[in-house]
């Protein structure tokens, strides 16, 4: 009788899970919600979690084995499942769902619409009841400059609540009102109703840079000038200049009638960063940066789904634009559009920016996201507390006798099996020591594991070299030549941990190198890129570090740095090889070699070129072009 592949004990019985759309929750033995998800077909989705354990993604397996039960709620439509999933994620903050770290360092412009006489303020508080927000702005002075310009056109209240109450009770203008810096009812120049109308114009202009106000002011200025009311005409002129200054502060990036939100995303296996560009009236009105920590492995479309739910879960009306531009289309895009339409009250489209100015703007947002992700990772590994925690966690996870203060990471890089190189990067106390990086050429090898074995044997050989005879320290007061003590070569320092880029095969090759070199006392692990698993020699299953742990971030940084250094070394070698090939052509000097490579981009492209095409380059005559073509064709 065939044995059933193991799965979890709480797996529902066949037929228990409905085929309706709905939302499901995994809970642990204490009732804590571990994960919340939605599905168009609950039975089809949940069956994926209850497949044999050995077939599951490592992190999915950890989630389902940590859980003790699963429950689900059937809903009437896919749109309802979106709303319920969002509500439950906000309520329970499940550890296996993506986790957000909003960048709260940027200030906002807020108009306190919930007040009797709304005022405009600069704040980082996003929870003012009834407030309308614009931004965020990259600098505090930028939002203050915008406000100074705006109140010249739309004179609304700027004074504090205490000043407002005192002025309204005493009948005397508030101090900002006395010096022309406050246009609220406390200035005694407008009524509460008149002020509310000005506030609405202020909000309308900031929401879309409405050209209506510019046209009205232009018309009034001309009327006043025609009536020879030059004082009023000058006032309208100054307001027009203020409007132009506000509009010029944000360049026109799309068509003037475009209202859109654009999301640029950069991600790796552990985290993602989102750059949210708020575009109103074709201009970027604000930029928001968000960092997301991923626990389970999710696709780009699923990540976009989560980002949109997070962004618009509490939004309504004008906060939701006509277009949402994303780097990848989520599977339930139609349901998301319906969900957004219900909140906005008008149609909303979700699109992938593929061409034109939208695609260029998406590239800019994505580049910003990539830089933010790099900065996020660098800050984590540079923070002293985080570094200490990372080294302590590594010591515990890998069962080391002491924290690995010196870690060396190795990576092998090649181009189609040729031009094989390897890199060694060094981290001490959790920080890179770039002066101790090393690169290796591998002239002959059978595969990556053989290359790794060769490189490690060469590196470990330095540990066995005896120290040079060092004379005793010289007497600083003696006559004659003073001989200083020679320090031990840094390449000979013994690491506490070796890390290799790869999984079980690479770790076993490295373990063999340690064994053959007689240095099995050095700890070893490998980190596999796709699943971020940590492999130990001789173990059948990998170590799974929490995705948000400092130790996994440190290992990932090591691996990425080793890969970057290896690729850079390979490119430099290829460049030298290319130049050496062309230097064999008689009459072709360094200047012309650089000009040829700059023009054609590579030797491969140059090899495909005809003599006439080569001759078209300035400084290359027919004879030299024929020599270049013949030399490359013969290789």
C-alpha positions as CSV (number, residue, x, y, z in Angstrom):
1,X,0.0,0.0,0.0
2,X,1.5,3.4,-1.1
3,X,2.2,5.8,1.7
4,X,0.6,9.3,1.5
5,X,3.1,12.1,1.3
6,X,3.1,14.1,4.6
7,X,1.2,17.3,5.0
8,X,-0.2,19.2,7.9
9,X,-2.6,17.6,10.4
10,X,-5.2,20.4,10.1
11,X,-5.7,20.0,6.4
12,X,-9.4,20.3,5.7
13,X,-11.2,17.2,4.4
14,X,-12.1,16.9,0.7
15,X,-15.1,18.9,-0.2
16,X,-15.0,21.1,2.9
17,X,-13.5,24.1,1.2
18,X,-16.0,25.9,-1.0
19,X,-15.2,27.0,-4.5
20,X,-16.6,30.5,-3.9
21,X,-14.5,33.7,-3.8
22,X,-13.3,34.6,-0.3
23,X,-10.6,35.4,2.2
24,X,-8.7,32.9,4.3
25,X,-6.6,33.2,7.5
26,X,-3.9,30.9,8.9
27,X,-3.6,30.9,12.7
28,X,-1.1,29.5,15.1
29,X,-1.8,27.4,18.2
30,X,-2.4,30.6,20.3
31,X,-4.9,31.9,17.8
32,X,-2.6,34.6,16.3
33,X,-3.3,35.3,12.6
34,X,-0.1,34.4,10.7
35,X,-1.3,35.1,7.1
36,X,-4.2,36.6,5.3
37,X,-5.0,35.9,1.6
38,X,-7.8,36.2,-0.9
39,X,-8.9,33.9,-3.7
40,X,-11.4,33.8,-6.5
41,X,-11.7,30.1,-5.8
42,X,-10.9,29.2,-2.2
43,X,-10.6,25.4,-2.8
44,X,-8.2,25.9,-5.7
45,X,-6.0,28.4,-3.8
46,X,-5.9,26.6,-0.4
47,X,-5.1,23.2,-2.0
48,X,-1.8,24.7,-3.0
49,X,-0.9,25.1,0.7
50,X,-1.8,21.5,1.5
51,X,0.4,19.9,-1.1
52,X,3.0,17.5,0.2
53,X,5.4,19.4,2.4
54,X,8.5,18.6,0.4
55,X,7.0,20.2,-2.7
56,X,6.3,23.6,-1.0
57,X,8.5,26.7,-1.2
58,X,10.7,26.7,1.9
59,X,9.0,29.8,3.4
60,X,5.5,28.6,2.6
61,X,6.4,25.3,4.3
62,X,7.5,27.3,7.4
63,X,4.2,29.2,7.4
64,X,1.9,26.2,7.1
65,X,3.9,24.2,9.7
66,X,3.9,27.1,12.1
67,X,0.1,27.4,11.7
68,X,-2.3,25.2,13.6
69,X,-5.5,25.9,11.7
70,X,-7.0,27.6,8.7
71,X,-10.4,29.4,8.3
72,X,-12.1,31.2,5.5
73,X,-14.9,33.6,4.9
74,X,-17.0,33.4,1.7
75,X,-17.9,36.7,0.0
76,X,-20.3,37.6,-2.7
77,X,-17.8,39.1,-5.2
78,X,-14.1,39.4,-5.9
79,X,-14.2,43.1,-5.1
80,X,-15.6,42.3,-1.6
81,X,-12.7,39.9,-1.0
82,X,-10.3,42.8,-1.8
83,X,-11.9,45.0,0.8
84,X,-12.0,42.2,3.5
85,X,-8.4,41.2,2.9
86,X,-7.3,44.8,3.3
87,X,-9.3,45.2,6.5
88,X,-7.9,42.0,8.1
89,X,-4.3,42.8,7.2
90,X,-4.7,46.2,8.8
91,X,-6.4,44.7,11.9
92,X,-4.1,41.6,12.5
93,X,-0.8,42.7,11.0
94,X,0.1,39.1,10.1
95,X,3.8,38.4,10.2
96,X,3.9,36.4,6.9
97,X,2.2,39.1,4.9
98,X,4.3,41.8,3.3
99,X,5.1,44.5,5.9
100,X,5.4,48.2,5.2
101,X,7.7,50.8,6.5
102,X,6.4,54.1,5.3
103,X,9.0,56.9,4.9
104,X,7.7,59.4,7.5
105,X,10.6,61.8,7.2
106,X,9.0,63.9,4.5
107,X,6.7,66.9,5.5
108,X,3.3,67.4,4.1
109,X,1.2,70.5,3.4
110,X,-2.2,70.0,5.2
111,X,-5.4,72.0,5.0
112,X,-7.5,71.4,8.1
113,X,-10.9,71.1,6.5
114,X,-12.4,69.8,9.7
115,X,-11.9,73.2,11.4
116,X,-14.5,76.0,11.4
117,X,-11.9,78.1,9.6
118,X,-9.5,75.7,7.9
119,X,-5.8,76.7,8.0
120,X,-2.8,75.5,6.0
121,X,0.1,74.0,8.0
122,X,3.3,72.0,7.5
123,X,3.2,68.7,9.3
124,X,4.3,65.1,9.4
125,X,1.2,64.0,11.2
126,X,-1.0,62.1,8.7
127,X,-3.9,61.6,11.2
128,X,-5.4,65.1,11.5
129,X,-9.2,64.5,11.4
130,X,-10.7,65.9,8.1
131,X,-7.4,67.2,6.8
132,X,-6.5,67.3,3.1
133,X,-2.9,66.5,2.4
134,X,-0.5,67.5,-0.4
135,X,3.0,66.2,-0.8
136,X,5.1,64.8,0.7
137,X,7.8,67.4,0.0
138,X,11.5,66.5,0.0
139,X,12.5,69.5,2.1
140,X,10.6,71.6,4.8
141,X,11.7,74.8,3.1
142,X,10.1,73.6,-0.2
143,X,6.6,73.3,1.4
144,X,7.0,76.7,3.2
145,X,8.0,78.3,-0.1
146,X,4.9,76.9,-1.8
147,X,2.6,78.1,1.0
148,X,4.1,81.6,0.9
149,X,3.3,81.8,-2.8
150,X,-0.1,80.2,-2.5
151,X,-1.5,82.5,0.2
152,X,-0.7,85.5,-2.1
153,X,-3.3,84.1,-4.4
154,X,-5.6,82.3,-2.0
155,X,-5.3,84.2,1.4
156,X,-6.4,81.5,3.9
157,X,-5.7,81.2,7.6
158,X,-2.2,80.4,8.7
159,X,-2.4,81.3,12.4
160,X,-2.5,78.8,15.3
161,X,-5.8,77.6,16.8
162,X,-5.1,79.5,20.0
163,X,-4.5,82.8,18.1
164,X,-7.7,82.2,16.1
165,X,-9.8,81.6,19.2
166,X,-8.4,84.7,21.0
167,X,-9.0,86.9,17.9
168,X,-12.5,85.7,17.4
169,X,-13.3,86.2,21.1
170,X,-11.7,89.7,21.4
171,X,-12.7,91.0,17.9
172,X,-9.1,92.0,17.4
173,X,-7.1,90.6,14.4
174,X,-4.6,87.9,15.1
175,X,-0.9,89.0,14.9
176,X,-0.3,87.2,11.6
177,X,-3.4,88.9,10.3
178,X,-2.1,92.3,11.4
179,X,1.1,91.9,9.3
180,X,-0.8,90.4,6.3
181,X,0.3,86.8,6.9
182,X,-3.2,85.4,7.7
183,X,-6.3,85.6,5.7
184,X,-8.8,83.8,7.9
185,X,-11.9,85.3,9.6
186,X,-9.6,86.2,12.5
187,X,-8.0,88.8,10.3
188,X,-11.4,90.6,10.3
189,X,-11.3,90.9,6.5
190,X,-13.6,88.0,5.5
191,X,-16.5,86.0,6.9
192,X,-16.3,82.3,7.8
193,X,-18.4,81.6,4.6
194,X,-16.2,83.7,2.4
195,X,-13.1,82.1,3.8
196,X,-14.4,78.6,3.2
197,X,-14.9,79.5,-0.5
198,X,-11.3,80.7,-0.7
199,X,-10.1,77.4,1.0
200,X,-12.0,75.4,-1.5
201,X,-10.3,77.3,-4.4
202,X,-6.9,76.7,-2.6
203,X,-7.6,72.9,-2.5
204,X,-8.9,72.8,-6.1
205,X,-5.8,74.5,-7.4
206,X,-3.4,72.3,-5.4
207,X,-5.3,69.2,-6.5
208,X,-4.8,69.9,-10.2
209,X,-3.1,73.1,-10.8
210,X,-6.4,74.3,-12.2
211,X,-5.7,76.7,-15.1
212,X,-9.2,78.2,-14.5
213,X,-7.7,80.5,-11.8
214,X,-5.0,81.7,-14.1
215,X,-7.6,82.6,-16.8
216,X,-9.8,84.4,-14.2
217,X,-6.9,86.4,-12.8
218,X,-5.8,87.3,-16.3
219,X,-9.2,88.5,-17.2
220,X,-9.6,90.6,-14.0
221,X,-6.2,92.2,-14.5
222,X,-7.1,93.3,-18.0
223,X,-10.5,94.6,-16.8
224,X,-8.8,96.6,-14.0
225,X,-6.2,97.9,-16.4
226,X,-8.9,99.0,-18.9
227,X,-10.8,100.8,-16.1
228,X,-7.5,102.4,-15.1
229,X,-7.6,100.8,-11.6
230,X,-3.9,100.2,-11.7
231,X,-3.7,99.3,-8.0
232,X,-6.1,96.3,-8.5
233,X,-4.4,95.4,-11.8
234,X,-1.0,95.2,-9.9
235,X,-2.6,93.0,-7.3
236,X,-3.9,90.6,-9.9
237,X,-0.5,90.7,-11.7
238,X,1.3,89.7,-8.4
239,X,-1.1,86.8,-7.9
240,X,-0.5,85.6,-11.5
241,X,3.2,85.6,-10.9
242,X,2.7,83.6,-7.7
243,X,0.6,81.0,-9.6
244,X,3.3,80.8,-12.3
245,X,5.9,80.3,-9.6
246,X,3.9,77.5,-8.0
247,X,3.4,75.8,-11.4
248,X,7.1,76.2,-12.3
249,X,8.2,74.5,-9.1
250,X,6.9,71.2,-10.6
251,X,7.8,70.5,-14.2
252,X,5.1,69.3,-16.7
253,X,6.0,65.6,-17.1
254,X,2.7,64.5,-18.8
255,X,-0.1,66.0,-20.7
256,X,-1.7,68.9,-18.8
257,X,-5.0,67.1,-18.3
258,X,-3.3,64.0,-16.8
259,X,-4.2,62.9,-13.3
260,X,-2.4,59.7,-12.4
261,X,-0.5,57.9,-9.7
262,X,2.7,56.1,-10.8
263,X,4.4,53.4,-8.9
264,X,8.0,52.4,-9.5
265,X,9.1,49.2,-7.7
266,X,12.5,47.7,-7.0
267,X,12.7,44.4,-5.2
268,X,14.9,41.5,-4.2
269,X,14.2,38.3,-2.3
270,X,13.8,40.0,1.1
271,X,12.5,43.5,0.5
272,X,11.0,45.9,-2.0
273,X,10.9,49.7,-2.2
274,X,8.1,51.7,-3.8
275,X,8.4,55.2,-5.3
276,X,4.9,56.7,-5.6
277,X,4.7,59.7,-7.9
278,X,1.5,61.7,-7.4
279,X,0.8,63.4,-10.7
280,X,-2.0,66.0,-11.0
281,X,-2.5,68.3,-13.9
282,X,0.5,66.6,-15.6
283,X,2.9,67.7,-12.8
284,X,4.5,65.7,-10.0
285,X,2.8,67.0,-6.9
286,X,4.4,64.7,-4.4
287,X,6.7,61.7,-4.0
288,X,6.4,59.0,-1.3
289,X,8.9,56.3,-0.5
290,X,7.8,53.0,1.1
291,X,9.9,50.0,2.1
292,X,8.2,46.6,2.1
293,X,9.6,43.6,3.9
294,X,8.6,40.3,2.3
295,X,8.2,37.1,4.3
296,X,6.7,34.8,1.6
297,X,7.9,34.7,-2.0
298,X,5.4,36.6,-4.2
299,X,5.2,37.6,-7.8
300,X,5.6,41.1,-9.2
301,X,1.8,41.2,-9.9
302,X,0.9,40.1,-6.4
303,X,3.3,42.8,-5.0
304,X,1.5,45.5,-7.1
305,X,-1.8,44.2,-5.8
306,X,-0.7,44.6,-2.2
307,X,0.8,48.1,-2.9
308,X,-2.5,49.3,-4.4
309,X,-4.6,47.9,-1.6
310,X,-2.3,49.6,1.0
311,X,-2.3,52.9,-0.9
312,X,-6.0,53.2,-1.5
313,X,-7.5,51.2,1.3
314,X,-8.6,54.4,3.2
315,X,-8.8,56.7,0.2
316,X,-11.8,58.2,-1.4
317,X,-12.9,60.8,-4.1
318,X,-10.1,63.1,-5.3
319,X,-7.4,61.0,-3.5
320,X,-7.8,58.4,-6.3
321,X,-6.8,59.5,-9.8
322,X,-8.2,58.5,-13.2
323,X,-5.1,56.4,-14.0
324,X,-2.9,54.2,-12.0
325,X,0.4,53.3,-13.7
326,X,2.2,50.2,-12.5
327,X,5.3,48.2,-13.6
328,X,3.4,44.9,-13.7
329,X,-0.3,44.1,-14.1
330,X,-1.9,42.2,-11.1
331,X,-3.9,39.1,-11.9
332,X,-7.1,40.7,-10.5
333,X,-6.7,44.1,-12.2
334,X,-10.4,44.2,-13.2
335,X,-11.5,43.6,-9.6
336,X,-9.0,46.3,-8.4
337,X,-10.4,48.8,-11.0
338,X,-13.9,48.1,-9.8
339,X,-12.8,48.4,-6.2
340,X,-11.2,51.8,-6.9
341,X,-14.2,53.0,-9.0
342,X,-16.5,52.4,-6.0
343,X,-14.2,54.6,-3.9
344,X,-13.7,57.3,-6.4
345,X,-17.2,57.5,-7.8
346,X,-15.8,57.5,-11.3
347,X,-13.9,55.1,-13.6
348,X,-10.3,54.2,-12.8
349,X,-7.9,52.4,-15.1
350,X,-4.8,50.4,-14.1
351,X,-2.2,50.4,-16.8
352,X,1.4,49.3,-17.4
353,X,3.5,52.2,-18.6
354,X,5.1,50.8,-21.8
355,X,6.0,53.7,-24.1
356,X,6.3,57.5,-24.4
357,X,6.7,59.9,-21.5
358,X,4.9,57.6,-19.1
359,X,7.4,54.9,-19.7
360,X,10.3,57.4,-19.2
361,X,8.7,58.6,-16.0
362,X,8.4,54.9,-14.9
363,X,12.1,54.4,-15.5
364,X,12.8,57.5,-13.3
365,X,10.6,56.1,-10.5
366,X,12.1,52.7,-10.8
367,X,15.6,54.1,-10.7
368,X,14.7,56.0,-7.5
369,X,13.2,52.8,-6.0
370,X,16.5,50.9,-6.8
371,X,18.5,53.6,-5.1
372,X,16.2,53.6,-2.1
373,X,16.5,49.8,-1.9
374,X,20.3,50.0,-1.9
375,X,20.2,52.7,0.7
376,X,17.8,50.7,2.9
377,X,20.1,47.6,2.8
378,X,23.2,49.7,3.4
379,X,21.7,51.4,6.4
380,X,20.7,48.1,7.9
381,X,24.2,46.7,7.6
382,X,25.9,49.9,8.7
383,X,23.9,50.3,11.9
384,X,26.0,49.2,14.9
385,X,23.0,47.6,16.8
386,X,21.8,45.8,13.6
387,X,25.3,44.5,12.9
388,X,25.7,43.2,16.4
389,X,22.3,41.5,16.2
390,X,23.2,40.1,12.8
391,X,26.5,38.5,14.0
392,X,24.8,37.1,17.1
393,X,22.0,35.6,15.1
394,X,24.5,34.1,12.7
395,X,26.4,32.5,15.6
396,X,23.2,31.0,16.9
397,X,21.7,29.9,13.6
398,X,25.0,28.3,12.4
399,X,25.9,26.9,15.8
400,X,29.2,28.7,15.9
401,X,31.5,28.9,19.0
402,X,31.8,32.6,18.6
403,X,30.4,35.4,16.6
404,X,32.0,35.5,13.1
405,X,33.8,38.8,13.2
406,X,35.7,38.2,9.9
407,X,33.5,36.7,7.1
408,X,34.8,36.0,3.6
409,X,32.4,35.4,0.7
410,X,33.2,33.8,-2.6
411,X,31.4,34.0,-6.0
412,X,32.3,32.6,-9.4
413,X,31.4,34.4,-12.6
414,X,31.8,33.4,-16.3
415,X,30.6,34.2,-19.8
416,X,29.1,31.1,-21.4
417,X,31.6,28.9,-19.6
418,X,34.6,31.0,-20.7
419,X,36.6,33.8,-19.1
420,X,36.0,32.3,-15.6
421,X,36.8,34.5,-12.6
422,X,36.1,34.5,-8.9
423,X,35.9,37.1,-6.2
424,X,36.5,37.2,-2.5
425,X,35.0,40.0,-0.4
426,X,35.7,40.5,3.3
427,X,33.4,41.8,6.0
428,X,34.8,42.6,9.4
429,X,32.5,43.3,12.3
430,X,29.7,43.4,9.7
431,X,31.3,46.1,7.5
432,X,33.0,45.7,4.1
433,X,36.8,45.8,4.1
434,X,37.3,46.7,0.4
435,X,41.1,47.0,0.8
436,X,41.1,43.3,1.4
437,X,39.0,42.2,-1.5
438,X,40.7,39.7,-3.9
439,X,39.9,38.4,-7.4
440,X,41.1,35.2,-9.0
441,X,41.4,34.0,-12.6
442,X,40.5,30.3,-13.3
443,X,42.2,29.3,-16.5
444,X,41.0,25.7,-16.6
445,X,37.8,24.3,-15.0
446,X,35.0,21.8,-15.5
447,X,32.2,23.6,-13.8
448,X,31.3,26.2,-11.1
449,X,31.9,23.7,-8.2
450,X,35.4,22.9,-9.6
451,X,36.2,26.6,-10.0
452,X,35.1,27.2,-6.4
453,X,37.2,24.3,-5.1
454,X,40.3,25.6,-6.9
455,X,39.8,29.2,-5.7
456,X,39.3,28.1,-2.1
457,X,42.4,25.9,-2.1
458,X,44.4,28.8,-3.4
459,X,43.0,31.2,-0.7
460,X,43.4,28.7,2.1
461,X,47.1,28.0,1.2
462,X,47.9,31.5,2.5
463,X,46.8,30.4,6.0
464,X,49.6,27.8,6.1
465,X,52.4,30.1,5.0
466,X,54.8,30.7,8.0
467,X,55.3,34.3,9.1
468,X,58.5,35.9,7.8
469,X,61.2,36.1,10.4
470,X,60.7,39.3,12.2
471,X,63.6,40.9,14.0
472,X,63.0,42.1,17.6
473,X,61.8,45.7,18.0
474,X,64.6,48.2,17.7
475,X,65.6,50.4,20.5
476,X,64.4,53.9,19.6
477,X,67.2,55.5,21.5
478,X,70.1,53.4,19.9
479,X,72.4,54.6,17.2
480,X,72.4,53.2,13.7
481,X,69.6,51.9,11.5
482,X,66.1,51.4,13.0
483,X,64.2,48.3,11.7
484,X,60.5,48.4,12.0
485,X,58.4,45.3,12.6
486,X,56.7,43.8,9.5
487,X,53.0,43.1,10.0
488,X,51.3,39.9,9.0
489,X,49.8,40.0,5.5
490,X,46.1,40.7,5.7
491,X,45.4,38.0,3.1
492,X,46.7,35.5,5.7
493,X,44.1,36.5,8.4
494,X,42.0,33.6,9.4
495,X,38.2,34.0,8.8
496,X,35.6,32.7,11.3
497,X,33.1,32.0,8.5
498,X,33.3,31.3,4.8
499,X,30.2,32.0,2.7
500,X,29.8,30.8,-0.9
501,X,27.2,31.9,-3.4
502,X,25.1,28.8,-4.1
503,X,23.3,25.9,-2.7
504,X,24.1,22.3,-1.6
505,X,26.6,21.5,-4.5
506,X,28.6,24.6,-4.0
507,X,28.7,24.1,-0.2
508,X,29.9,20.5,-0.6
509,X,32.7,21.6,-3.0
510,X,33.8,24.3,-0.5
511,X,33.7,21.7,2.3
512,X,35.9,19.4,0.3
513,X,38.4,22.3,-0.2
514,X,38.4,23.0,3.5
515,X,38.9,19.3,4.3
516,X,41.7,18.8,1.7
517,X,43.4,22.0,3.0
518,X,43.2,20.8,6.6
519,X,41.1,23.7,7.8
520,X,37.8,22.1,8.8
521,X,37.8,24.3,11.9
522,X,36.6,27.2,9.7
523,X,32.8,27.5,9.6
524,X,31.1,27.3,6.2
525,X,27.7,28.1,4.7
526,X,26.1,28.9,1.3
527,X,23.3,31.2,0.4
528,X,21.1,30.2,-2.5
529,X,19.8,33.2,-4.4
530,X,16.3,32.2,-5.5
531,X,14.9,31.1,-2.2
532,X,17.5,32.8,0.1
533,X,18.1,29.4,1.8
534,X,21.2,29.0,4.0
535,X,23.0,25.6,3.4
536,X,25.4,23.9,5.7
537,X,27.8,21.1,4.7
538,X,26.5,17.6,5.2
539,X,22.9,18.8,5.9
540,X,20.0,17.5,3.9
541,X,17.8,20.5,4.5
542,X,18.7,24.2,4.5
543,X,18.5,26.6,7.4
544,X,15.7,29.1,7.0
545,X,16.4,32.5,8.5
546,X,13.5,34.9,9.1
547,X,13.1,37.2,6.1
548,X,13.2,40.2,8.3
549,X,16.3,39.1,10.3
550,X,19.4,41.2,10.4
551,X,21.5,38.0,9.8
552,X,19.9,37.2,6.5
553,X,20.3,40.9,5.4
554,X,24.0,40.6,6.2
555,X,24.4,37.3,4.2
556,X,22.6,38.8,1.3
557,X,24.7,41.9,1.3
558,X,27.9,39.7,1.3
559,X,26.6,37.6,-1.6
560,X,25.5,40.6,-3.6
561,X,28.9,42.4,-3.0
562,X,30.8,39.3,-4.0
563,X,28.7,39.0,-7.2
564,X,29.2,42.7,-8.0
565,X,33.0,42.4,-7.5
566,X,33.3,39.3,-9.6
567,X,31.3,40.8,-12.5
568,X,33.4,43.9,-12.4
569,X,36.6,41.9,-12.6
570,X,35.3,39.8,-15.5
571,X,34.3,43.0,-17.4
572,X,37.8,44.5,-16.9
573,X,39.4,41.3,-18.2
574,X,37.1,41.1,-21.2
575,X,38.0,44.7,-22.0
576,X,41.7,43.9,-21.8
577,X,41.1,40.9,-24.0
578,X,39.2,42.9,-26.6
579,X,41.9,45.5,-26.8
580,X,44.6,42.8,-27.1
581,X,42.8,41.3,-30.1
582,X,42.6,44.6,-31.9
583,X,46.2,45.6,-30.9
584,X,47.4,42.7,-33.1
585,X,46.2,44.7,-36.2
586,X,49.1,46.5,-37.8
587,X,48.7,50.3,-37.8
588,X,45.9,50.3,-35.2
589,X,46.8,52.3,-32.0
590,X,45.1,52.7,-28.7
591,X,43.2,55.8,-29.8
592,X,41.7,54.2,-32.8
593,X,40.9,51.0,-30.8
594,X,38.9,53.1,-28.3
595,X,37.2,54.9,-31.2
596,X,36.2,51.6,-32.9
597,X,34.8,50.1,-29.7
598,X,33.0,53.3,-28.8
599,X,31.4,53.4,-32.3
600,X,30.5,49.7,-32.7
601,X,30.0,48.8,-29.0
602,X,31.8,45.5,-29.0
603,X,34.2,43.3,-31.0
604,X,31.3,41.0,-32.0
605,X,29.5,44.0,-33.6
606,X,32.8,45.1,-35.2
607,X,33.3,41.6,-36.5
608,X,29.9,41.7,-38.3
609,X,30.7,45.1,-39.9
610,X,31.8,45.3,-43.6
611,X,35.0,47.1,-44.6
612,X,33.0,50.0,-45.9
613,X,31.2,50.4,-42.5
614,X,34.6,50.3,-40.7
615,X,36.0,52.8,-43.2
616,X,33.2,55.2,-42.4
617,X,34.9,55.9,-39.0
618,X,37.0,59.1,-39.1
619,X,40.7,58.2,-39.3
620,X,40.3,54.8,-40.7
621,X,41.3,54.4,-44.4
622,X,40.4,51.7,-46.9
623,X,43.7,49.7,-46.3
624,X,43.3,49.8,-42.5
625,X,39.6,48.9,-42.7
626,X,40.5,45.9,-44.9
627,X,43.2,44.8,-42.4
628,X,40.8,45.0,-39.4
629,X,38.1,43.0,-41.2
630,X,40.5,40.4,-42.4
631,X,42.1,40.0,-38.9
632,X,38.8,39.6,-37.2
633,X,37.4,37.2,-39.9
634,X,40.4,34.9,-39.5
635,X,39.8,34.5,-35.7
